[in-house]
Amino acid sequence: MDPLKFHKIDENLTCNEVAQLKFLCMDLIPKKRLETVTDAKELFLRLEEQALLDDGLLIPELLITIGRLDLLGILEMSKDDVERNLLQRDMSSKGVSDYRKMLFRISEGMTEENLRAVKFLVEVPRSKLGTSATFLDVMIEMEKLQKLGEDNLDELYNVLDKCDKQLACRIEEYRAREQGGRLPLREVFGNEQVSLPVENMQRYQMETGNGWRRDSLVPDSDTEPRPGEYYNMTQRPLGYCLIINNYNFKERSSLANRTGTNKDKDDLSRVFCRMHFKVEVQDDLTASDMKEMIKQFAKKDHTQMGAFVCCVLSHGEKGIVLGVDGKEVEIRELTMPIAECRTLASKPKLFFIQACQGSEGQNGVWTADSPENATEGEEYEADAYNPASRFIPIEADMLIGMATVEHYQSFRHTREGSIYIQELCNQLEILCPRREDILSILTKVNHEVSMKMLRGRKQMPEPRYTLTKKLVLPMD
């Protein structure tokens, strides 16, 4: 590897990021050689000494793991290139272990409050865990004491389970992957409460200065167990994702073609593949084909799956979407067969509809700091049609993300795709790795879309849901 590239990467990494890289390389470099490393250049040289840079993939893999995708440009690589090459990597080549990656992902989700709780609960000498010690430091000390390892995860799991069940779930997911099977049928994010003796609770409060939160450590007085708070999202594949992409309307109807929709299709496919969904795209379906396709997916066996997603990109009106033949399909005709699918019972079923829900343009209200002629270009089209209104029922464990509220138009850029779907994909890619739940993500989508001015109009998406638990979609 070019030493100049070593230098450029090193110049752009913080001390904290160097510490993260050292942690990820602990299985690759002898500990004594690793202890003297103070910057990324030294780390890369140690890796080179171990002949670990021959295939050119280890440093890109490290940068992707710590989230420094911007530095891949120095190596003249892209994330997609690296991930594709990693899949084809020779089995004899060494890379970052799944065990290290799993621990690192846990550290990324660790809040300051949870870190204080972990330091209190873990059986490591207090002298080793000062106020500046990070969660990575805690795990390093646990490994030194043989309280943590690839086949020794119970103590860390028990500690995390008391502080943040979502983080504990990372360990369950790792175990399931390593065993090549599925997790037990339980809500791994929160199916049982943790109790500590009152004196331990009081001592923790005195040492940390924080109150005992109900959603972290629970005292004995809270004797009523609460049901699982999170849907189990550990199955692989996680579920089916059906994308119905209707573009060519001119051949079979008087409606315009939906230019720009293929950008939405491609981005949705990429995002849901990253979430471990098995994506299937169906282009240019008639109304009858749309209904038949949904029935086929409703008849599939979803027993080994954890969720179902359907994205519909088409023209529409209140309560309906259109096939490319211009005929109507009530949204309820798409949702009801899936709602009635027995093997999807109690599992989240998500629908994202990019279509107008009326023919009216939604006016905005000018604020003091916005010029009255503010626009965002003229290359936006409305996915509108104007038949009679329909009512959309929604059953249990369902979520329907609508591009716009009833009666109004939604907008699609003729090259860059629809405003709603593009913002949805953007926020999913940003917030899913941070373990945000789907409703928080859709609220962020609502905010970002509502801030745009489109041909002098506004657009306000609308999620409708009967989810009974929190839904956190995985994204590796």
Secondary structure, 3 states (H helix, E strand, C coil): CCHHHHHHHHHCCCHHHHHHHHHHCCCCCCHHHHHCCCCHHHHHHHHHHCCCCCCCCHHHHHHHHCCCHHHHHHHCCCHHHHHHHHHCCCCCCCCCCHHHHHHHHHHHCCCHHHHHHHHHHCCCCHHHCCCCCCHHHHHHHHHHCCCCECCECHHHHHHHHHHCHHHHHHHHHHHHHHHCCCCCCCCCCCCCCCEECHHHHHHHHHHHCCCCCCCCCEECCCCCCCCCCECCCCCCCCEEEEEEECCCCCCCCCCCCCCCHHHHHHHHHHHHHHCCEEEEEEECCCHHHHHHHHHHHHHCCCCCCCEEEEEEECCEECCEEECCCCCEEEHHHHHHHHHCCHHHCCCCEEEEEECCCCCECECCCCCCCCCCCCCCCCCEEECECCCCCCCCCCCCCEEEEECCCCCECCEEECCCEEHHHHHHHHHHHHHHHHCCCHHHHHHHHHHHHHCCCECCEECCCEEEECCCCECCCCCC
